[in-house]
Amino acid sequence: MVRFGVDEAGKGPALGSMFAAAVYCDDPNALPGGIADSKRLAPARREELAATLCEDDRIAVGVAEITVARIDDPETDMNSLAVAAHAEAIANAVVDLEPDAVAGDAITGLCDACDTDADRFARRVSEACADLEVPLELDARHGADDESPIVGAASIVAKVERDAHVADLAAEYGDVGSGYPSDPTTRAFLESYVHGHGELPACARESWSTCRDVLAAAEQTGLGQFR
């Protein structure tokens, strides 16, 4: 029986942090009804379900945040950061478990694969969790957030954390949109900020091509004014 699921939110945006969540539960019946891949749920429903999951003593929830600074570090890459996020979320979920809850056989978990090779992703997350005192048996599958209720639960928590983070950015900067490169509001925010400040905002992933392109276009425009 799969006892915990793990998923991430915010791997692809040009703005803000990535989040991962791990949800641990011994009894599948303890999960609230209506669990699904977070993308299939309205924001209000996601928030309601996330609150229910976090408040239930039968369920352990762990969250990990991968900041913009970590994302922009040239010594790493997004696949490695997704591995780290999953491992950190798992560690934060199991740290509060009662010792007798994890005694005996290894805990079986399922990750939503963030790599084209799902087996490789599971292996890398397992290796990243090697220092935990809790024995784990991890699997990873593409689309696990849509197929497995407990991974769906993790996707909901991760998405709610990411949405709250974007709301905080909006409170600081104004409307930043979703943070995704394809969002016109996000693009307009970046262009406006760079035009007014001459640099990218601190919440921008400078290593993303979207952010580099906006900065380069502004610099080119500035040079053109002196020709």
Buried (B, 14 or more C-beta within 10 A) or exposed (E): EBBBBBBBBBBEBBBBBBBBBBBBBBEEEEBBEEBBBBEEBEEEBBBBBBEBBBEBEEBBBBBBBBEBEBBBEEEBEBBBBBBBBBBBBBBBBBEEBEEEBBEEEEBEBBBBBBBEEBEBBBBBBBEBBEEBEBEBBBBBBBEBBBEBBBBBBBBBBBBBBBBEBBEEBBEEBEEBBBBBBEBEEBBEBBBEBBEEEEEBBEBBBBBBEBBBBBBEEBEEEEEEEEE
